[in-house]
C-alpha cells in the first residue's frame, strides 16, 4: 500500500472551480478497484492550499489512476489554476496494514 | 470533520522505537468513538520523517483524543526522540463528507 500527498497551491480566483474539479475527480477515483482513500483537504488558515491524500493498494494501482479519463480530465482542467507546480510526496503506510480497516 | 497532519522528524537512532510507540497509539486511537482515521506514514526517501494523519468527526472528538492515556503515553514516550518539534497542520475535509464512506 502506498500513500501520496499531492500539495496544491491554487490561485485565489480559481479556488471554487478547483474544488469542483477535485470533487468530480474524487467521486470517480474512489471507484477504482485499487483505491483505498482519496481525500480532498483544504488547509485551515490558507484556503488556497489543498492536499489530495491518495492511498492505493499497490504501485500498479497508483499508476493505473494516471491512465484514467477522470485523472487526465482533472489534470488538464486545473493546470492553469495552480499558483505554483503541485508537489507529490510518497509515503509508506505503517498503519493500518489491514485493508479491511481502511 | 477535521484532519490534522502531524509532521514528525525523528532522530535516526530512535526510528524503530518511535514506530513501535506510534503503532501502540494507533491501535488505541482508532477505537475512540469520534476517530475516523489514524494513519501512520513514513516518507519514502527519508525514513526519519513521519506523518500522522488524524481524522476526527468533530473538534470535540479531536480534543478528547488529547485527554486519553494512550495519547499522553505516546507524547511523553516519544518526546526525546524528535529531532525537532513536531508540527500539526489542520485541514478542512471537502471529500468524503459521508462518514460511512471513510
N, CA and C atoms of all chains as a GROMACS GRO file, in nm:
protein
  612
    1UNK      N    1   0.085  -0.120   0.000
    1UNK     CA    2   0.000   0.000   0.000
    1UNK      C    3   0.088   0.124   0.000
    2UNK      N    4   0.041   0.225  -0.068
    2UNK     CA    5   0.121   0.346  -0.082
    2UNK      C    6   0.031   0.470  -0.075
    3UNK      N    7   0.083   0.572  -0.010
    3UNK     CA    8   0.010   0.699   0.001
    3UNK      C    9   0.091   0.808  -0.069
    4UNK      N   10   0.022   0.891  -0.144
    4UNK     CA   11   0.085   1.012  -0.198
    4UNK      C   12   0.008   1.134  -0.148
    5UNK      N   13   0.082   1.228  -0.091
    5UNK     CA   14   0.025   1.359  -0.061
    5UNK      C   15   0.052   1.446  -0.184
    6UNK      N   16  -0.052   1.501  -0.240
    6UNK     CA   17  -0.032   1.596  -0.350
    6UNK      C   18  -0.066   1.735  -0.296
    7UNK      N   19   0.037   1.816  -0.284
    7UNK     CA   20   0.020   1.953  -0.233
    7UNK      C   21  -0.007   2.046  -0.350
    8UNK      N   22  -0.114   2.124  -0.340
    8UNK     CA   23  -0.152   2.213  -0.449
    8UNK      C   24  -0.177   2.354  -0.396
    9UNK      N   25  -0.114   2.450  -0.461
    9UNK     CA   26  -0.135   2.591  -0.429
    9UNK      C   27  -0.216   2.651  -0.544
   10UNK      N   28  -0.336   2.700  -0.512
   10UNK     CA   29  -0.430   2.744  -0.616
   10UNK      C   30  -0.440   2.897  -0.617
   11UNK      N   31  -0.454   2.952  -0.737
   11UNK     CA   32  -0.475   3.097  -0.747
   11UNK      C   33  -0.608   3.131  -0.681
   12UNK      N   34  -0.611   3.237  -0.599
   12UNK     CA   35  -0.732   3.269  -0.523
   12UNK      C   36  -0.857   3.278  -0.609
   13UNK      N   37  -0.845   3.329  -0.730
   13UNK     CA   38  -0.964   3.347  -0.814
   13UNK      C   39  -1.016   3.215  -0.872
   14UNK      N   40  -0.939   3.107  -0.856
   14UNK     CA   41  -0.980   2.978  -0.912
   14UNK      C   42  -1.018   2.875  -0.806
   15UNK      N   43  -1.024   2.916  -0.681
   15UNK     CA   44  -1.047   2.820  -0.572
   15UNK      C   45  -1.179   2.744  -0.590
   16UNK      N   46  -1.287   2.815  -0.618
   16UNK     CA   47  -1.418   2.748  -0.627
   16UNK      C   48  -1.422   2.645  -0.739
   17UNK      N   49  -1.369   2.682  -0.855
   17UNK     CA   50  -1.373   2.587  -0.967
   17UNK      C   51  -1.271   2.473  -0.947
   18UNK      N   52  -1.164   2.501  -0.875
   18UNK     CA   53  -1.069   2.395  -0.842
   18UNK      C   54  -1.135   2.290  -0.753
   19UNK      N   55  -1.208   2.336  -0.653
   19UNK     CA   56  -1.277   2.242  -0.563
   19UNK      C   57  -1.377   2.157  -0.642
   20UNK      N   58  -1.450   2.220  -0.730
   20UNK     CA   59  -1.550   2.148  -0.811
   20UNK      C   60  -1.482   2.039  -0.896
   21UNK      N   61  -1.369   2.074  -0.958
   21UNK     CA   62  -1.297   1.976  -1.042
   21UNK      C   63  -1.241   1.862  -0.956
   22UNK      N   64  -1.195   1.895  -0.836
   22UNK     CA   65  -1.140   1.791  -0.747
   22UNK      C   66  -1.248   1.698  -0.697
   23UNK      N   67  -1.366   1.753  -0.670
   23UNK     CA   68  -1.475   1.667  -0.624
   23UNK      C   69  -1.513   1.567  -0.733
   24UNK      N   70  -1.519   1.612  -0.856
   24UNK     CA   71  -1.551   1.522  -0.968
   24UNK      C   72  -1.446   1.411  -0.977
   25UNK      N   73  -1.320   1.448  -0.961
   25UNK     CA   74  -1.211   1.350  -0.964
   25UNK      C   75  -1.222   1.254  -0.845
   26UNK      N   76  -1.252   1.306  -0.728
   26UNK     CA   77  -1.269   1.222  -0.609
   26UNK      C   78  -1.374   1.114  -0.630
   27UNK      N   79  -1.492   1.155  -0.677
   27UNK     CA   80  -1.603   1.060  -0.686
   27UNK      C   81  -1.575   0.947  -0.785
   28UNK      N   82  -1.494   0.973  -0.887
   28UNK     CA   83  -1.456   0.867  -0.981
   28UNK      C   84  -1.339   0.786  -0.927
   29UNK      N   85  -1.244   0.854  -0.863
   29UNK     CA   86  -1.123   0.784  -0.815
   29UNK      C   87  -1.155   0.680  -0.709
   30UNK      N   88  -1.249   0.710  -0.620
   30UNK     CA   89  -1.280   0.613  -0.514
   30UNK      C   90  -1.347   0.488  -0.570
   31UNK      N   91  -1.390   0.493  -0.694
   31UNK     CA   92  -1.450   0.373  -0.758
   31UNK      C   93  -1.343   0.281  -0.816
   32UNK      N   94  -1.220   0.330  -0.830
   32UNK     CA   95  -1.112   0.247  -0.886
   32UNK      C   96  -1.088   0.127  -0.794
   33UNK      N   97  -1.072   0.007  -0.851
   33UNK     CA   98  -1.059  -0.112  -0.766
   33UNK      C   99  -0.942  -0.107  -0.668
   34UNK      N  100  -0.832  -0.043  -0.704
   34UNK     CA  101  -0.716  -0.039  -0.616
   34UNK      C  102  -0.710   0.081  -0.525
   35UNK      N  103  -0.813   0.166  -0.529
   35UNK     CA  104  -0.809   0.286  -0.445
   35UNK      C  105  -0.857   0.256  -0.304
   36UNK      N  106  -0.785   0.309  -0.206
   36UNK     CA  107  -0.823   0.291  -0.067
   36UNK      C  108  -0.876   0.421  -0.007
   37UNK      N  109  -0.814   0.532  -0.043
   37UNK     CA  110  -0.856   0.663   0.007
   37UNK      C  111  -0.826   0.767  -0.099
   38UNK      N  112  -0.909   0.868  -0.104
   38UNK     CA  113  -0.885   0.978  -0.197
   38UNK      C  114  -0.951   1.100  -0.134
   39UNK      N  115  -0.882   1.158  -0.037
   39UNK     CA  116  -0.940   1.267   0.043
   39UNK      C  117  -0.897   1.402  -0.011
   40UNK      N  118  -0.991   1.491  -0.016
   40UNK     CA  119  -0.964   1.628  -0.060
   40UNK      C  120  -0.967   1.720   0.063
   41UNK      N  121  -0.856   1.786   0.089
   41UNK     CA  122  -0.840   1.866   0.212
   41UNK      C  123  -0.798   2.007   0.178
   42UNK      N  124  -0.850   2.102   0.256
   42UNK     CA  125  -0.818   2.244   0.239
   42UNK      C  126  -0.758   2.294   0.370
   43UNK      N  127  -0.643   2.357   0.362
   43UNK     CA  128  -0.574   2.396   0.485
   43UNK      C  129  -0.649   2.505   0.559
   44UNK      N  130  -0.664   2.487   0.689
   44UNK     CA  131  -0.723   2.591   0.773
   44UNK      C  132  -0.626   2.708   0.777
   45UNK      N  133  -0.677   2.827   0.756
   45UNK     CA  134  -0.590   2.944   0.762
   45UNK      C  135  -0.530   2.980   0.627
   46UNK      N  136  -0.540   2.889   0.529
   46UNK     CA  137  -0.492   2.920   0.394
   46UNK      C  138  -0.581   2.849   0.293
   47UNK      N  139  -0.694   2.909   0.258
   47UNK     CA  140  -0.791   2.842   0.170
   47UNK      C  141  -0.742   2.819   0.028
   48UNK      N  142  -0.622   2.870  -0.004
   48UNK     CA  143  -0.569   2.847  -0.138
   48UNK      C  144  -0.476   2.726  -0.142
   49UNK      N  145  -0.456   2.664  -0.027
   49UNK     CA  146  -0.366   2.548  -0.017
   49UNK      C  147  -0.448   2.420   0.004
   50UNK      N  148  -0.427   2.323  -0.083
   50UNK     CA  149  -0.500   2.197  -0.077
   50UNK      C  150  -0.405   2.078  -0.070
   51UNK      N  151  -0.457   1.968  -0.016
   51UNK     CA  152  -0.384   1.842  -0.019
   51UNK      C  153  -0.479   1.734  -0.068
   52UNK      N  154  -0.435   1.656  -0.164
   52UNK     CA  155  -0.506   1.535  -0.204
   52UNK      C  156  -0.431   1.419  -0.138
   53UNK      N  157  -0.506   1.343  -0.060
   53UNK     CA  158  -0.447   1.231   0.015
   53UNK      C  159  -0.491   1.104  -0.056
   54UNK      N  160  -0.400   1.046  -0.133
   54UNK     CA  161  -0.435   0.935  -0.222
   54UNK      C  162  -0.368   0.806  -0.176
   55UNK      N  163  -0.448   0.707  -0.138
   55UNK     CA  164  -0.393   0.578  -0.094
   55UNK      C  165  -0.436   0.470  -0.191
   56UNK      N  166  -0.338   0.392  -0.235
   56UNK     CA  167  -0.365   0.281  -0.327
   56UNK      C  168  -0.304   0.153  -0.272
   57UNK      N  169  -0.365   0.040  -0.310
   57UNK     CA  170  -0.318  -0.086  -0.254
   57UNK      C  171  -0.186  -0.132  -0.315
   58UNK      N  172  -0.142  -0.071  -0.426
   58UNK     CA  173  -0.014  -0.108  -0.487
   58UNK      C  174   0.036   0.006  -0.575
   59UNK      N  175   0.163  -0.003  -0.612
   59UNK     CA  176   0.222   0.094  -0.707
   59UNK      C  177   0.148   0.086  -0.839
   60UNK      N  178   0.111  -0.037  -0.878
   60UNK     CA  179   0.043  -0.057  -1.006
   60UNK      C  180  -0.092   0.014  -1.006
   61UNK      N  181  -0.163   0.003  -0.893
   61UNK     CA  182  -0.294   0.068  -0.883
   61UNK      C  183  -0.279   0.220  -0.886
   62UNK      N  184  -0.173   0.270  -0.822
   62UNK     CA  185  -0.149   0.415  -0.823
   62UNK      C  186  -0.117   0.462  -0.964
   63UNK      N  187  -0.039   0.380  -1.035
   63UNK     CA  188  -0.005   0.417  -1.173
   63UNK      C  189  -0.128   0.410  -1.264
   64UNK      N  190  -0.213   0.310  -1.241
   64UNK     CA  191  -0.334   0.295  -1.323
   64UNK      C  192  -0.426   0.417  -1.312
   65UNK      N  193  -0.422   0.480  -1.195
   65UNK     CA  194  -0.501   0.603  -1.175
   65UNK      C  195  -0.466   0.709  -1.280
   66UNK      N  196  -0.336   0.716  -1.312
   66UNK     CA  197  -0.290   0.817  -1.408
   66UNK      C  198  -0.342   0.791  -1.550
   67UNK      N  199  -0.387   0.668  -1.574
   67UNK     CA  200  -0.437   0.634  -1.707
   67UNK      C  201  -0.587   0.657  -1.722
   68UNK      N  202  -0.653   0.697  -1.612
   68UNK     CA  203  -0.798   0.711  -1.619
   68UNK      C  204  -0.837   0.845  -1.682
   69UNK      N  205  -0.954   0.844  -1.742
   69UNK     CA  206  -1.006   0.966  -1.805
   69UNK      C  207  -1.031   1.073  -1.698
   70UNK      N  208  -1.082   1.032  -1.581
   70UNK     CA  209  -1.113   1.134  -1.478
   70UNK      C  210  -0.986   1.200  -1.426
   71UNK      N  211  -0.875   1.124  -1.413
   71UNK     CA  212  -0.750   1.188  -1.369
   71UNK      C  213  -0.700   1.285  -1.475
   72UNK      N  214  -0.698   1.240  -1.600
   72UNK     CA  215  -0.644   1.324  -1.708
   72UNK      C  216  -0.730   1.448  -1.728
   73UNK      N  217  -0.861   1.433  -1.711
   73UNK     CA  218  -0.951   1.550  -1.721
   73UNK      C  219  -0.920   1.648  -1.609
   74UNK      N  220  -0.903   1.596  -1.487
   74UNK     CA  221  -0.869   1.682  -1.372
   74UNK      C  222  -0.737   1.755  -1.397
   75UNK      N  223  -0.636   1.678  -1.435
   75UNK     CA  224  -0.502   1.734  -1.458
   75UNK      C  225  -0.506   1.849  -1.558
   76UNK      N  226  -0.576   1.829  -1.669
   76UNK     CA  227  -0.579   1.931  -1.773
   76UNK      C  228  -0.668   2.050  -1.733
   77UNK      N  229  -0.775   2.019  -1.660
   77UNK     CA  230  -0.869   2.126  -1.620
   77UNK      C  231  -0.806   2.222  -1.521
   78UNK      N  232  -0.731   2.170  -1.425
   78UNK     CA  233  -0.680   2.255  -1.315
   78UNK      C  234  -0.542   2.315  -1.345
   79UNK      N  235  -0.480   2.272  -1.455
   79UNK     CA  236  -0.340   2.310  -1.481
   79UNK      C  237  -0.315   2.460  -1.469
   80UNK      N  238  -0.403   2.539  -1.526
   80UNK     CA  239  -0.379   2.684  -1.526
   80UNK      C  240  -0.426   2.754  -1.398
   81UNK      N  241  -0.486   2.678  -1.309
   81UNK     CA  242  -0.537   2.738  -1.184
   81UNK      C  243  -0.435   2.730  -1.070
   82UNK      N  244  -0.323   2.662  -1.096
   82UNK     CA  245  -0.224   2.645  -0.989
   82UNK      C  246  -0.131   2.766  -0.981
   83UNK      N  247  -0.109   2.811  -0.859
   83UNK     CA  248  -0.021   2.927  -0.838
   83UNK      C  249   0.125   2.886  -0.852
   84UNK      N  250   0.153   2.757  -0.829
   84UNK     CA  251   0.288   2.703  -0.845
   84UNK      C  252   0.272   2.554  -0.874
   85UNK      N  253   0.376   2.488  -0.926
   85UNK     CA  254   0.361   2.346  -0.960
   85UNK      C  255   0.322   2.262  -0.839
   86UNK      N  256   0.232   2.168  -0.858
   86UNK     CA  257   0.192   2.081  -0.747
   86UNK      C  258   0.308   1.989  -0.712
   87UNK      N  259   0.304   1.940  -0.588
   87UNK     CA  260   0.416   1.861  -0.536
   87UNK      C  261   0.363   1.732  -0.475
   88UNK      N  262   0.406   1.619  -0.529
   88UNK     CA  263   0.362   1.490  -0.476
   88UNK      C  264   0.471   1.428  -0.388
   89UNK      N  265   0.432   1.384  -0.269
   89UNK     CA  266   0.529   1.322  -0.179
   89UNK      C  267   0.478   1.183  -0.140
   90UNK      N  268   0.558   1.082  -0.175
   90UNK     CA  269   0.516   0.944  -0.149
   90UNK      C  270   0.552   0.899  -0.008
   91UNK      N  271   0.464   0.818   0.048
   91UNK     CA  272   0.485   0.765   0.183
   91UNK      C  273   0.454   0.616   0.186
   92UNK      N  274   0.524   0.550   0.274
   92UNK     CA  275   0.496   0.410   0.305
   92UNK      C  276   0.393   0.410   0.418
   93UNK      N  277   0.297   0.320   0.411
   93UNK     CA  278   0.195   0.312   0.516
   93UNK      C  279   0.238   0.210   0.622
   94UNK      N  280   0.251   0.254   0.744
   94UNK     CA  281   0.287   0.162   0.853
   94UNK      C  282   0.162   0.113   0.927
   95UNK      N  283   0.062   0.198   0.938
   95UNK     CA  284  -0.066   0.161   0.998
   95UNK      C  285  -0.176   0.241   0.930
   96UNK      N  286  -0.291   0.183   0.902
   96UNK     CA  287  -0.325   0.042   0.921
   96UNK      C  288  -0.270  -0.042   0.806
   97UNK      N  289  -0.243  -0.169   0.835
   97UNK     CA  290  -0.192  -0.257   0.730
   97UNK      C  291  -0.302  -0.351   0.679
   98UNK      N  292  -0.410  -0.357   0.753
   98UNK     CA  293  -0.520  -0.442   0.712
   98UNK      C  294  -0.616  -0.358   0.628
   99UNK      N  295  -0.623  -0.390   0.500
   99UNK     CA  296  -0.707  -0.312   0.410
   99UNK      C  297  -0.850  -0.299   0.462
  100UNK      N  298  -0.899  -0.404   0.528
  100UNK     CA  299  -1.038  -0.404   0.574
  100UNK      C  300  -1.064  -0.295   0.678
  101UNK      N  301  -0.959  -0.249   0.740
  101UNK     CA  302  -0.977  -0.148   0.844
  101UNK      C  303  -0.979  -0.007   0.787
  102UNK      N  304  -0.954   0.006   0.656
  102UNK     CA  305  -0.946   0.139   0.597
  102UNK      C  306  -1.083   0.200   0.583
  103UNK      N  307  -1.610   1.748   1.042
  103UNK     CA  308  -1.493   1.660   1.039
  103UNK      C  309  -1.367   1.742   1.019
  104UNK      N  310  -1.263   1.696   1.083
  104UNK     CA  311  -1.137   1.771   1.077
  104UNK      C  312  -1.019   1.675   1.065
  105UNK      N  313  -0.921   1.717   0.988
  105UNK     CA  314  -0.799   1.637   0.972
  105UNK      C  315  -0.680   1.718   1.023
  106UNK      N  316  -0.593   1.652   1.097
  106UNK     CA  317  -0.466   1.714   1.133
  106UNK      C  318  -0.352   1.627   1.079
  107UNK      N  319  -0.260   1.692   1.007
  107UNK     CA  320  -0.135   1.626   0.971
  107UNK      C  321  -0.037   1.660   1.081
  108UNK      N  322   0.021   1.559   1.142
  108UNK     CA  323   0.126   1.583   1.241
  108UNK      C  324   0.258   1.539   1.178
  109UNK      N  325   0.342   1.636   1.148
  109UNK     CA  326   0.472   1.608   1.088
  109UNK      C  327   0.575   1.588   1.199
  110UNK      N  328   0.648   1.478   1.191
  110UNK     CA  329   0.745   1.446   1.295
  110UNK      C  330   0.879   1.408   1.232
  111UNK      N  331   0.984   1.473   1.280
  111UNK     CA  332   1.120   1.442   1.238
  111UNK      C  333   1.187   1.371   1.354
  112UNK      N  334   1.229   1.245   1.331
  112UNK     CA  335   1.279   1.159   1.439
  112UNK      C  336   1.430   1.142   1.427
  113UNK      N  337   1.496   1.137   1.542
  113UNK     CA  338   1.640   1.110   1.542
  113UNK      C  339   1.664   0.970   1.485
  114UNK      N  340   1.760   0.954   1.395
  114UNK     CA  341   1.782   0.825   1.328
  114UNK      C  342   1.793   0.707   1.425
  115UNK      N  343   1.856   0.729   1.537
  115UNK     CA  344   1.876   0.617   1.631
  115UNK      C  345   1.748   0.578   1.704
  116UNK      N  346   1.642   0.657   1.690
  116UNK     CA  347   1.518   0.627   1.762
  116UNK      C  348   1.403   0.586   1.670
  117UNK      N  349   1.432   0.566   1.544
  117UNK     CA  350   1.326   0.537   1.447
  117UNK      C  351   1.247   0.410   1.485
  118UNK      N  352   1.316   0.302   1.516
  118UNK     CA  353   1.246   0.177   1.544
  118UNK      C  354   1.153   0.187   1.664
  119UNK      N  355   1.203   0.249   1.771
  119UNK     CA  356   1.117   0.259   1.891
  119UNK      C  357   1.008   0.363   1.871
  120UNK      N  358   1.033   0.463   1.788
  120UNK     CA  359   0.928   0.560   1.756
  120UNK      C  360   0.812   0.490   1.684
  121UNK      N  361   0.846   0.407   1.586
  121UNK     CA  362   0.741   0.334   1.512
  121UNK      C  363   0.661   0.246   1.608
  122UNK      N  364   0.730   0.179   1.697
  122UNK     CA  365   0.661   0.091   1.793
  122UNK      C  366   0.562   0.171   1.880
  123UNK      N  367   0.607   0.286   1.930
  123UNK     CA  368   0.520   0.370   2.014
  123UNK      C  369   0.401   0.425   1.934
  124UNK      N  370   0.425   0.457   1.808
  124UNK     CA  371   0.317   0.509   1.724
  124UNK      C  372   0.213   0.402   1.692
  125UNK      N  373   0.261   0.279   1.672
  125UNK     CA  374   0.166   0.171   1.644
  125UNK      C  375   0.076   0.147   1.764
  126UNK      N  376   0.134   0.150   1.884
  126UNK     CA  377   0.054   0.132   2.005
  126UNK      C  378  -0.052   0.243   2.014
  127UNK      N  379  -0.013   0.365   1.984
  127UNK     CA  380  -0.106   0.479   1.985
  127UNK      C  381  -0.213   0.462   1.878
  128UNK      N  382  -0.174   0.417   1.760
  128UNK     CA  383  -0.268   0.394   1.650
  128UNK      C  384  -0.379   0.297   1.691
  129UNK      N  385  -0.338   0.181   1.746
  129UNK     CA  386  -0.437   0.077   1.774
  129UNK      C  387  -0.538   0.118   1.880
  130UNK      N  388  -0.499   0.207   1.971
  130UNK     CA  389  -0.595   0.259   2.070
  130UNK      C  390  -0.676   0.375   2.013
  131UNK      N  391  -0.610   0.460   1.934
  131UNK     CA  392  -0.679   0.579   1.882
  131UNK      C  393  -0.794   0.543   1.789
  132UNK      N  394  -0.775   0.440   1.706
  132UNK     CA  395  -0.883   0.404   1.613
  132UNK      C  396  -1.006   0.349   1.686
  133UNK      N  397  -0.989   0.316   1.814
  133UNK     CA  398  -1.105   0.269   1.892
  133UNK      C  399  -1.188   0.386   1.947
  134UNK      N  400  -1.133   0.507   1.947
  134UNK     CA  401  -1.206   0.622   2.000
  134UNK      C  402  -1.333   0.642   1.918
  135UNK      N  403  -1.445   0.672   1.983
  135UNK     CA  404  -1.572   0.681   1.910
  135UNK      C  405  -1.572   0.788   1.800
  136UNK      N  406  -1.500   0.897   1.820
  136UNK     CA  407  -1.502   1.004   1.720
  136UNK      C  408  -1.391   0.996   1.618
  137UNK      N  409  -1.308   0.890   1.626
  137UNK     CA  410  -1.197   0.881   1.531
  137UNK      C  411  -1.243   0.822   1.398
  138UNK      N  412  -1.196   0.882   1.290
  138UNK     CA  413  -1.229   0.834   1.156
  138UNK      C  414  -1.108   0.769   1.089
  139UNK      N  415  -0.991   0.830   1.110
  139UNK     CA  416  -0.868   0.775   1.053
  139UNK      C  417  -0.752   0.811   1.144
  140UNK      N  418  -0.656   0.722   1.148
  140UNK     CA  419  -0.537   0.750   1.227
  140UNK      C  420  -0.423   0.674   1.161
  141UNK      N  421  -0.372   0.730   1.052
  141UNK     CA  422  -0.274   0.660   0.968
  141UNK      C  423  -0.132   0.702   1.007
  142UNK      N  424  -0.046   0.604   1.011
  142UNK     CA  425   0.096   0.629   1.039
  142UNK      C  426   0.174   0.611   0.910
  143UNK      N  427   0.242   0.716   0.866
  143UNK     CA  428   0.310   0.717   0.736
  143UNK      C  429   0.456   0.755   0.752
  144UNK      N  430   0.539   0.692   0.671
  144UNK     CA  431   0.684   0.718   0.673
  144UNK      C  432   0.723   0.764   0.533
  145UNK      N  433   0.792   0.875   0.525
  145UNK     CA  434   0.822   0.932   0.392
  145UNK      C  435   0.921   0.845   0.316
  146UNK      N  436   0.889   0.820   0.190
  146UNK     CA  437   0.983   0.748   0.103
  146UNK      C  438   1.102   0.838   0.080
  147UNK      N  439   1.221   0.783   0.095
  147UNK     CA  440   1.341   0.863   0.070
  147UNK      C  441   1.391   0.934   0.194
  148UNK      N  442   1.310   0.936   0.301
  148UNK     CA  443   1.355   0.996   0.427
  148UNK      C  444   1.290   0.921   0.543
  149UNK      N  445   1.350   0.808   0.583
  149UNK     CA  446   1.287   0.723   0.686
  149UNK      C  447   1.279   0.787   0.824
  150UNK      N  448   1.339   0.904   0.841
  150UNK     CA  449   1.329   0.972   0.970
  150UNK      C  450   1.213   1.072   0.974
  151UNK      N  451   1.141   1.083   0.863
  151UNK     CA  452   1.029   1.177   0.855
  151UNK      C  453   0.897   1.100   0.852
  152UNK      N  454   0.808   1.133   0.947
  152UNK     CA  455   0.680   1.064   0.960
  152UNK      C  456   0.564   1.164   0.953
  153UNK      N  457   0.450   1.112   0.916
  153UNK     CA  458   0.327   1.191   0.924
  153UNK      C  459   0.220   1.106   0.992
  154UNK      N  460   0.153   1.164   1.091
  154UNK     CA  461   0.034   1.103   1.148
  154UNK      C  462  -0.085   1.176   1.086
  155UNK      N  463  -0.171   1.097   1.022
  155UNK     CA  464  -0.286   1.155   0.953
  155UNK      C  465  -0.409   1.123   1.038
  156UNK      N  466  -0.456   1.223   1.111
  156UNK     CA  467  -0.558   1.202   1.213
  156UNK      C  468  -0.688   1.270   1.174
  157UNK      N  469  -0.794   1.192   1.152
  157UNK     CA  470  -0.924   1.249   1.116
  157UNK      C  471  -1.025   1.220   1.226
  158UNK      N  472  -1.095   1.326   1.267
  158UNK     CA  473  -1.197   1.313   1.372
  158UNK      C  474  -1.327   1.374   1.323
  159UNK      N  475  -1.438   1.324   1.378
  159UNK     CA  476  -1.567   1.371   1.329
  159UNK      C  477  -1.602   1.510   1.381
  160UNK      N  478  -1.528   1.561   1.479
  160UNK     CA  479  -1.556   1.695   1.532
  160UNK      C  480  -1.433   1.748   1.605
  161UNK      N  481  -1.434   1.877   1.629
  161UNK     CA  482  -1.327   1.940   1.709
  161UNK      C  483  -1.325   1.880   1.849
  162UNK      N  484  -1.443   1.852   1.901
  162UNK     CA  485  -1.453   1.796   2.035
  162UNK      C  486  -1.387   1.658   2.042
  163UNK      N  487  -1.412   1.579   1.939
  163UNK     CA  488  -1.353   1.444   1.935
  163UNK      C  489  -1.202   1.453   1.923
  164UNK      N  490  -1.154   1.550   1.844
  164UNK     CA  491  -1.008   1.567   1.829
  164UNK      C  492  -0.947   1.610   1.962
  165UNK      N  493  -1.018   1.698   2.033
  165UNK     CA  494  -0.968   1.743   2.164
  165UNK      C  495  -0.971   1.629   2.266
  166UNK      N  496  -1.075   1.546   2.259
  166UNK     CA  497  -1.088   1.434   2.354
  166UNK      C  498  -0.970   1.337   2.340
  167UNK      N  499  -0.918   1.326   2.219
  167UNK     CA  500  -0.800   1.239   2.196
  167UNK      C  501  -0.684   1.280   2.286
  168UNK      N  502  -0.670   1.412   2.306
  168UNK     CA  503  -0.558   1.462   2.387
  168UNK      C  504  -0.572   1.425   2.536
  169UNK      N  505  -0.694   1.388   2.574
  169UNK     CA  506  -0.718   1.351   2.714
  169UNK      C  507  -0.700   1.202   2.739
  170UNK      N  508  -0.672   1.126   2.636
  170UNK     CA  509  -0.662   0.980   2.655
  170UNK      C  510  -0.524   0.943   2.710
  171UNK      N  511  -0.524   0.830   2.780
  171UNK     CA  512  -0.399   0.779   2.834
  171UNK      C  513  -0.303   0.740   2.722
  172UNK      N  514  -0.357   0.680   2.615
  172UNK     CA  515  -0.267   0.635   2.506
  172UNK      C  516  -0.200   0.753   2.436
  173UNK      N  517  -0.274   0.863   2.419
  173UNK     CA  518  -0.210   0.982   2.358
  173UNK      C  519  -0.102   1.037   2.451
  174UNK      N  520  -0.135   1.052   2.577
  174UNK     CA  521  -0.039   1.112   2.672
  174UNK      C  522   0.084   1.023   2.689
  175UNK      N  523   0.061   0.892   2.686
  175UNK     CA  524   0.175   0.799   2.693
  175UNK      C  525   0.264   0.815   2.570
  176UNK      N  526   0.202   0.821   2.452
  176UNK     CA  527   0.278   0.841   2.327
  176UNK      C  528   0.357   0.971   2.334
  177UNK      N  529   0.288   1.080   2.369
  177UNK     CA  530   0.351   1.213   2.372
  177UNK      C  531   0.475   1.212   2.461
  178UNK      N  532   0.462   1.153   2.581
  178UNK     CA  533   0.574   1.154   2.675
  178UNK      C  534   0.685   1.057   2.632
  179UNK      N  535   0.643   0.946   2.574
  179UNK     CA  536   0.741   0.844   2.533
  179UNK      C  537   0.830   0.894   2.420
  180UNK      N  538   0.772   0.962   2.323
  180UNK     CA  539   0.848   0.998   2.202
  180UNK      C  540   0.916   1.134   2.212
  181UNK      N  541   0.886   1.209   2.319
  181UNK     CA  542   0.932   1.348   2.328
  181UNK      C  543   1.081   1.365   2.299
  182UNK      N  544   1.162   1.280   2.358
  182UNK     CA  545   1.308   1.296   2.342
  182UNK      C  546   1.364   1.234   2.214
  183UNK      N  547   1.277   1.171   2.137
  183UNK     CA  548   1.322   1.106   2.013
  183UNK      C  549   1.308   1.197   1.892
  184UNK      N  550   1.247   1.312   1.912
  184UNK     CA  551   1.224   1.402   1.798
  184UNK      C  552   1.347   1.489   1.772
  185UNK      N  553   1.382   1.498   1.642
  185UNK     CA  554   1.498   1.578   1.603
  185UNK      C  555   1.463   1.727   1.606
  186UNK      N  556   1.334   1.757   1.593
  186UNK     CA  557   1.286   1.895   1.602
  186UNK      C  558   1.140   1.890   1.645
  187UNK      N  559   1.084   2.001   1.692
  187UNK     CA  560   0.944   1.996   1.740
  187UNK      C  561   0.848   1.950   1.631
  188UNK      N  562   0.754   1.866   1.667
  188UNK     CA  563   0.654   1.821   1.568
  188UNK      C  564   0.564   1.938   1.530
  189UNK      N  565   0.505   1.925   1.414
  189UNK     CA  566   0.426   2.036   1.359
  189UNK      C  567   0.289   1.984   1.316
  190UNK      N  568   0.183   2.035   1.375
  190UNK     CA  569   0.047   1.993   1.338
  190UNK      C  570  -0.017   2.096   1.246
  191UNK      N  571  -0.075   2.049   1.137
  191UNK     CA  572  -0.141   2.140   1.043
  191UNK      C  573  -0.284   2.092   1.022
  192UNK      N  574  -0.380   2.178   1.058
  192UNK     CA  575  -0.521   2.141   1.049
  192UNK      C  576  -0.578   2.166   0.910
  193UNK      N  577  -0.667   2.077   0.871
  193UNK     CA  578  -0.732   2.088   0.740
  193UNK      C  579  -0.882   2.064   0.754
  194UNK      N  580  -0.953   2.130   0.664
  194UNK     CA  581  -1.097   2.106   0.649
  194UNK      C  582  -1.112   1.993   0.547
  195UNK      N  583  -1.203   1.900   0.572
  195UNK     CA  584  -1.225   1.791   0.479
  195UNK      C  585  -1.335   1.829   0.380
  196UNK      N  586  -1.303   1.828   0.253
  196UNK     CA  587  -1.403   1.859   0.150
  196UNK      C  588  -1.464   1.731   0.092
  197UNK      N  589  -1.384   1.626   0.083
  197UNK     CA  590  -1.431   1.494   0.038
  197UNK      C  591  -1.349   1.388   0.110
  198UNK      N  592  -1.407   1.278   0.154
  198UNK     CA  593  -1.551   1.249   0.151
  198UNK      C  594  -1.622   1.317   0.266
  199UNK      N  595  -1.750   1.348   0.247
  199UNK     CA  596  -1.827   1.410   0.355
  199UNK      C  597  -1.919   1.311   0.424
  200UNK      N  598  -1.936   1.196   0.362
  200UNK     CA  599  -2.021   1.095   0.422
  200UNK      C  600  -1.933   1.004   0.507
  201UNK      N  601  -1.953   1.010   0.637
  201UNK     CA  602  -1.869   0.932   0.729
  201UNK      C  603  -1.867   0.784   0.691
  202UNK      N  604  -1.979   0.734   0.639
  202UNK     CA  605  -1.988   0.592   0.608
  202UNK      C  606  -1.892   0.550   0.499
  203UNK      N  607  -1.847   0.645   0.421
  203UNK     CA  608  -1.755   0.611   0.311
  203UNK      C  609  -1.610   0.607   0.358
  204UNK      N  610  -1.585   0.644   0.481
  204UNK     CA  611  -1.445   0.652   0.527
  204UNK      C  612  -1.388   0.514   0.547
   0.00000   0.00000   0.00000
